Amino acid sequence: MNETTTTPATDADVTQALRDAAVAPKKVSADGTTVEGHDLDKLMAADRHLKSTAAASSPSRGLRFAKIIPPGAT
């Protein structure tokens, strides 16, 4: 019985795989010279996902805090 042990992918591996897939063409034909790119909405969704995971891993978790003081208040 051959069991293959798969190691869980880390977040960095998944992020790099997503970036590589977004840069590579979706479909390529050699002799007919046909190249098809990824859909724009899928590329935008991948970009949004990468930015949200980067923001979630930052110390501030993508939040910005500001103290608002109305004018004339002492």
C-alpha positions in Angstrom: 0.0 0.0 0.0 1.6 3.2 -1.2 0.5 6.2 0.8 1.7 9.6 -0.3 2.1 12.1 2.5 1.2 15.6 1.6 2.5 18.5 3.6 0.0 21.3 4.2 0.8 24.3 2.1 1.8 27.4 4.0 0.3 30.8 3.4 3.5 31.9 1.6 3.3 28.9 -0.8 -0.4 29.6 -1.6 0.3 33.3 -2.1 3.3 32.6 -4.4 1.2 30.1 -6.4 -1.6 32.6 -6.8 0.8 35.2 -8.0 2.5 32.8 -10.5 -0.9 31.7 -11.8 -2.0 35.3 -12.3 1.1 36.2 -14.2 1.0 33.1 -16.5 -1.3 33.0 -19.4 -4.6 31.0 -19.2 -4.2 29.2 -22.5 -1.4 29.0 -25.0 -1.2 27.5 -28.5 2.2 27.1 -30.1 1.7 26.7 -33.8 -1.5 28.8 -34.1 0.1 31.5 -31.9 -3.0 31.9 -29.7 -2.5 33.3 -26.2 -5.4 33.8 -23.9 -5.1 35.8 -20.7 -7.0 35.5 -17.4 -10.3 37.3 -17.0 -10.0 40.8 -15.5 -12.5 40.1 -12.8 -10.5 37.0 -11.7 -7.3 39.0 -11.6 -8.9 41.7 -9.6 -10.3 39.2 -7.1 -6.8 37.6 -6.8 -5.3 41.0 -6.2 -7.9 41.8 -3.6 -7.3 38.5 -1.9 -3.5 39.0 -1.8 -3.9 42.5 -0.4 -6.4 41.4 2.3 -4.1 38.6 3.4 -1.2 41.0 3.6 -3.3 43.4 5.6 -4.5 40.7 7.9 -1.0 39.6 8.7 0.2 43.1 9.5 0.4 44.1 13.2 -2.5 46.6 12.8 -4.6 44.0 10.9 -5.4 46.6 8.2 -7.1 49.0 10.6 -6.1 52.6 11.0 -7.0 54.4 14.3 -7.3 58.1 14.5 -8.3 60.4 17.4 -10.8 62.9 16.1 -10.9 66.2 18.0 -13.6 68.7 16.9 -12.4 72.3 16.3 -12.7 74.5 19.4 -12.8 71.7 21.9 -10.3 71.9 24.8 
